[in-house]
Amino acid sequence: MDVNIGSIVSQVVWLTFFLGVAFGAIAQRSQFCTMGAVADIVSMGDWNRMRQWLLAIAVAILGANLLAYLGYIDLSKSIYTAPRLTWLSHVVGGTLFGFGMVMTSGCGSKTLVRIGGGNLKSLIVFIVIGLFAFMTLKGVLALPRVNWLEPVSLTLGTTQDLPSLLAPMLGDKHSLQLLLSVVISLLLSIFVLASPSFRSLENVLAGLGIGLIIVAAWFVSGKLGYVAEDPDTLQEAFVATNSGKMESFSFVAPFAYTVDLLIFWTDKSKAVSFGIAATLGMVAGSFAYAVATRKFRWEGFGGVDDVSNHLIGAALMGFGGVTALGCTVGQGLSGISTLALGSLITFTSIIAGCVLSLKYQAWRLDRMA
């Protein structure tokens, strides 16, 4: 049977772009933001935006594992579930990313949303994250990542997702996959919906919508983009992905690949990938919603201190996001939806880095006052 790779690539890229448009519009409307969610808790004790994120996690976990349980996708073929657990990379990378995103006033997805809304500061952040991410992938910053951080790891006897890890003690992995995802999602949903102040239609739809987008992205890449035998390599392939594996949304390494594509546009070996399509879609969706609701407005830097904060923060995010294999969306939604141990470590480290940075910024302001 002949396989039309070009047609599959086109389908994957366009569907991913439109999923990115939906994500960008929802995030622009609801102010969905991980850094903002943590800041709300630290400064005001307000958990509503965190509950949006937790609801999205619950939906993503249930949806991704249900797809895997039914045989549509195989989560063991993502970058998150490998048997090798590079725990130090997750801790260091996650903490640096969390610290940096406070300095830039948002994570990778929020950066794209802000660009769509006319924020020129975020455009600079996007470029710097892309450059530092590329240096960490293939350049000078890859040296400390590969030589110092990644060697500190654990090689597990199975993939690092919770169903595989618990199967020797609790039974069949296939059944555990469904059971664990249902239980975890149910507990998260109960916590989220227990708050009367959260139970507005907008909050619930934001969490549901973004969670479903993560699930749909897994389906697009893992099912529609899956080729059992690539005509060129005679091996299985997930088309249009930079990692060569099944992907869902993540917004650090795709910044690097987007910058690379724009610089080498005439190089025929370069093409729009899954991650690039998601990145461009996020900006387009945010822009469309901002213009439609008359919220689009230009915004620039407030001074030298503002510039330095954003540049340093973006550099930390670029290095940290690649080192930890993802950002608040890449690890905090896509990765966690696979129930990978490394994603849970990164998630915790990002939150810790964010809290540490918020406390540091508050200390600086007090000292200046």
Sequence and secondary structure as in RCSB ss.txt:
>XXXX:A:sequence
MDVNIGSIVSQVVWLTFFLGVAFGAIAQRSQFCTMGAVADIVSMGDWNRMRQWLLAIAVAILGANLLAYLGYIDL
SKSIYTAPRLTWLSHVVGGTLFGFGMVMTSGCGSKTLVRIGGGNLKSLIVFIVIGLFAFMTLKGVLALPRVNWLE
PVSLTLGTTQDLPSLLAPMLGDKHSLQLLLSVVISLLLSIFVLASPSFRSLENVLAGLGIGLIIVAAWFVSGKLG
YVAEDPDTLQEAFVATNSGKMESFSFVAPFAYTVDLLIFWTDKSKAVSFGIAATLGMVAGSFAYAVATRKFRWEG
FGGVDDVSNHLIGAALMGFGGVTALGCTVGQGLSGISTLALGSLITFTSIIAGCVLSLKYQAWRLDRMA
>XXXX:A:secstr
    HHHHHHHHHHHHHHHHHHHHHHHHHHT  HHHHHHHHHHH   HHHHHHHHHHHHHHHHHHHHHHTTS  G
GGBTT  SEE HHHHHHHHHHHHHHHHHTTS HHHHHHHHHTTBHHHHHHHHHHHHHHHHHHHSTTHHHIIIIIT
TS EE SS SBHHHHHHHHHS HHHHHHHHHHHHHHHHHHHHHT TTT SHHHHHHHHHHHHHHHHHHHIIIIIT
EESS TTTSS EETT SSSSB    SSHHHHHHHHHHHTTT TT    HHHHHHHHHHHHHHHHHHHTT    B 
  SHHHHHHHHHHHHHHHHHHHHTT  TTIIIIIIHHTTBHHHHHHHHHHHHHHHHHHHHHHHHHHHH 
